[in-house]
Amino acid sequence: MNVIEKCNLLKKSKKRVILMVKVGTQEWLDAYREALNNNKLYKEAAGPKGFPPNGWEGDFVFVIEPSGPLENAIYEYIGLYHGECTDAKLVNEEDFVFVKSGEKAPEGKLAVEFIYSAKYDNWVPILKNELDGTKALLMRKATLKGDMAKVMRATKAAQELTKTAASLDTEFL
């Protein structure tokens, strides 16, 4: 039973049980996608009203680089379109290609407009909402490949991405 099925069972039973999800796993990404799609503030900030004219368009790969207890990089693909998280899954480095807005990826590859990278030790405070993801870029604790001006116009949506991550009961390494 995956985390979404567990959450649906809990909703039906009306019991409040905290489910820990381990960072960097598909289970965590499933919980993140569900939480993001239930976040009304994110929908507003990344939708047509918050990011005119149509809403945010641009998929990310979040790279958790090795540091501290993490020995190998983790790549997380997050599909974002008009205030919805369309997909969230673990990928390998060869599964995606960086593209500029409007460009297509070769067949069999994911088109990614943004690659946000940070060492594991810097991701932990970001995921706990102790360090703003945009400030992490300015402090050089994270890097962004992609249109920085577009990201800076969507700061409210970016903050909601981080707040949503922080809302999960995450088990860190």
RODO-2510 file (C-alpha; in nm, 4 decimals, decimal comma):
residues 173
     n   res          X          Y          Z
     1     m     0,0000     0,0000     0,0000
     2     n     0,1507     0,3338    -0,1016
     3     v     0,1383     0,6547     0,1013
     4     i    -0,1586     0,7955    -0,0933
     5     e    -0,3662     0,4824    -0,0274
     6     k    -0,2709     0,5018     0,3412
     7     c    -0,3783     0,8670     0,3561
     8     n    -0,7098     0,7865     0,1878
     9     l    -0,7764     0,5117     0,4439
    10     l    -0,6991     0,7534     0,7262
    11     k    -0,9377     1,0126     0,5790
    12     k    -1,2161     0,7534     0,5695
    13     s    -1,1491     0,6426     0,9268
    14     k    -1,1196     1,0071     1,0452
    15     k    -0,8186     0,9150     1,2599
    16     r    -0,5173     1,1426     1,2723
    17     v    -0,2026     0,9398     1,2365
    18     i     0,1352     1,0839     1,1438
    19     l     0,3101     0,8975     0,8646
    20     m     0,6848     0,9503     0,8403
    21     v     0,8164     0,9537     0,4848
    22     k     1,1858     0,9243     0,4120
    23     v     1,3427     1,2061     0,2130
    24     g     1,4650     1,1151    -0,1336
    25     t     1,2188     0,8289    -0,1852
    26     q     0,9282     0,7801    -0,4235
    27     e     0,6999     0,7606    -0,1202
    28     w     0,8111     1,1121    -0,0166
    29     l     0,7541     1,2412    -0,3709
    30     d     0,4045     1,0855    -0,3796
    31     a     0,3186     1,2578    -0,0511
    32     y     0,4678     1,5857    -0,1767
    33     r     0,2667     1,5743    -0,4991
    34     e    -0,0564     1,5111    -0,3101
    35     a     0,0157     1,7849    -0,0555
    36     l     0,1097     2,0340    -0,3278
    37     n    -0,2063     1,9609    -0,5253
    38     n    -0,4079     2,0224    -0,2063
    39     n    -0,2299     2,3510    -0,1290
    40     k    -0,4716     2,6294    -0,2265
    41     l    -0,2066     2,8992    -0,1762
    42     y     0,0255     2,7236    -0,4234
    43     k    -0,2571     2,6855    -0,6776
    44     e    -0,3261     3,0581    -0,6470
    45     a     0,0392     3,1665    -0,6678
    46     a     0,1265     2,9391    -0,9620
    47     g    -0,2081     2,9692    -1,1407
    48     p    -0,3167     3,2359    -1,3896
    49     k    -0,3889     3,4980    -1,1202
    50     g    -0,0535     3,4570    -0,9478
    51     f     0,1573     3,4085    -1,2605
    52     p    -0,0197     3,5728    -1,5576
    53     p    -0,1251     3,5138    -1,8248
    54     n    -0,1758     3,1347    -1,7964
    55     g     0,0090     3,0276    -1,4837
    56     w     0,3487     2,8730    -1,4165
    57     e     0,4842     2,6412    -1,6838
    58     g     0,8201     2,4751    -1,6260
    59     d     0,9295     2,1418    -1,4879
    60     f     1,2114     2,1013    -1,2368
    61     v     1,4662     1,8441    -1,1425
    62     f     1,5746     1,8857    -0,7830
    63     v     1,9229     1,7434    -0,7324
    64     i     2,0220     1,6397    -0,3819
    65     e     2,4004     1,6276    -0,4002
    66     p     2,6047     1,3992    -0,1740
    67     s     2,7135     1,5411     0,1614
    68     g     2,6785     1,4364     0,5233
    69     p     2,5122     1,0937     0,5325
    70     l     2,4161     1,0967     0,1615
    71     e     2,6672     0,9090    -0,0547
    72     n     2,4999     0,9280    -0,3988
    73     a     2,3080     1,2058    -0,5714
    74     i     1,9281     1,1866    -0,5836
    75     y     1,7354     1,3306    -0,8803
    76     e     1,3696     1,4245    -0,8314
    77     y     1,1570     1,5257    -1,1296
    78     i     0,8691     1,7612    -1,0475
    79     g     0,6198     1,8447    -1,3232
    80     l     0,4509     2,1817    -1,2663
    81     y     0,1777     2,3291    -1,4859
    82     h    -0,0672     2,6113    -1,4074
    83     g    -0,0768     2,5500    -1,0325
    84     e    -0,0800     2,1698    -1,0489
    85     c     0,1912     1,9159    -0,9799
    86     t     0,1490     1,6873    -1,2807
    87     d     0,4202     1,4390    -1,1856
    88     a     0,6742     1,3690    -0,9129
    89     k     0,9197     1,0857    -0,9498
    90     l     1,2735     0,9731    -0,8932
    91     v     1,4806     0,9823    -1,2096
    92     n     1,8346     0,9125    -1,3183
    93     e     2,0624     1,1770    -1,4638
    94     e     2,0243     1,0257    -1,8113
    95     d     1,6400     1,0383    -1,7964
    96     f     1,6108     1,4136    -1,8530
    97     v     1,7539     1,6918    -2,0651
    98     f     1,7744     2,0622    -1,9848
    99     v     1,5733     2,2721    -2,2330
   100     k     1,4816     2,6365    -2,2702
   101     s     1,1153     2,7370    -2,2496
   102     g     0,9199     2,5932    -2,5410
   103     e     1,1905     2,3507    -2,6536
   104     k     1,1216     1,9787    -2,6790
   105     a     1,3330     1,6956    -2,5422
   106     p     1,4496     1,4053    -2,7560
   107     e     1,2116     1,1087    -2,7569
   108     g     1,2247     0,9111    -2,4346
   109     k     1,3688     1,1994    -2,2306
   110     l     1,1984     1,4400    -1,9912
   111     a     1,2222     1,8088    -2,0863
   112     v     1,3345     2,0047    -1,7813
   113     e     1,3394     2,3839    -1,7828
   114     f     1,4989     2,4170    -1,4376
   115     i     1,7584     2,2219    -1,2425
   116     y     1,7864     2,3238    -0,8765
   117     s     2,0837     2,1653    -0,6982
   118     a     2,2140     2,1722    -0,3431
   119     k     2,4139     1,9502    -0,1138
   120     y     2,2090     1,7269     0,1164
   121     d     2,3250     1,9297     0,4192
   122     n     2,1717     2,2417     0,2577
   123     w     1,8519     2,0645     0,1482
   124     v     1,7655     1,9716     0,5063
   125     p     1,7062     2,3327     0,6239
   126     i     1,5300     2,4127     0,2936
   127     l     1,2929     2,1183     0,3404
   128     k     1,2317     2,2226     0,7023
   129     n     1,1519     2,5772     0,5820
   130     e     1,4419     2,7099     0,7888
   131     l     1,6195     2,8351     0,4755
   132     d     1,4295     2,9967     0,1892
   133     g     1,5113     2,8302    -0,1428
   134     t     1,5620     3,1655    -0,3165
   135     k     1,7910     3,2896    -0,0387
   136     a     1,9874     2,9645    -0,0671
   137     l     2,0603     3,0617    -0,4278
   138     l     2,1754     3,4098    -0,3257
   139     m     2,3906     3,2612    -0,0479
   140     r     2,5422     3,0119    -0,2975
   141     k     2,4142     2,7183    -0,0949
   142     a     2,2179     2,6106    -0,4024
   143     t     2,2432     2,6566    -0,7780
   144     l     1,9822     2,7009    -1,0476
   145     k     2,0159     2,6184    -1,4133
   146     g     1,7373     2,7900    -1,6053
   147     d     1,5717     3,1287    -1,6402
   148     m     1,6413     3,2957    -1,3052
   149     a     1,4246     3,5982    -1,3953
   150     k     1,1230     3,3697    -1,4462
   151     v     1,1815     3,2031    -1,1094
   152     m     1,2179     3,5394    -0,9357
   153     r     0,8768     3,6459    -1,0719
   154     a     0,7267     3,3416    -0,9014
   155     t     0,8609     3,3864    -0,5480
   156     k     0,5226     3,3237    -0,3809
   157     a     0,4841     2,9955    -0,5684
   158     a     0,8429     2,9002    -0,4778
   159     q     0,7746     2,9739    -0,1114
   160     e     0,4659     2,7520    -0,1228
   161     l     0,6720     2,4709    -0,2778
   162     t     0,9026     2,4921     0,0246
   163     k     0,6212     2,5287     0,2798
   164     t     0,4515     2,2239     0,1312
   165     a     0,7712     2,0218     0,1657
   166     a     0,8054     2,1401     0,5253
   167     s     0,4483     2,0291     0,5989
   168     l     0,5424     1,6651     0,5380
   169     d     0,6550     1,4592     0,8333
   170     t     0,9932     1,3853     0,6798
   171     e     1,2471     1,1359     0,8038
   172     f     1,5945     1,2637     0,7204
   173     l     1,9006     1,0426     0,6781
***
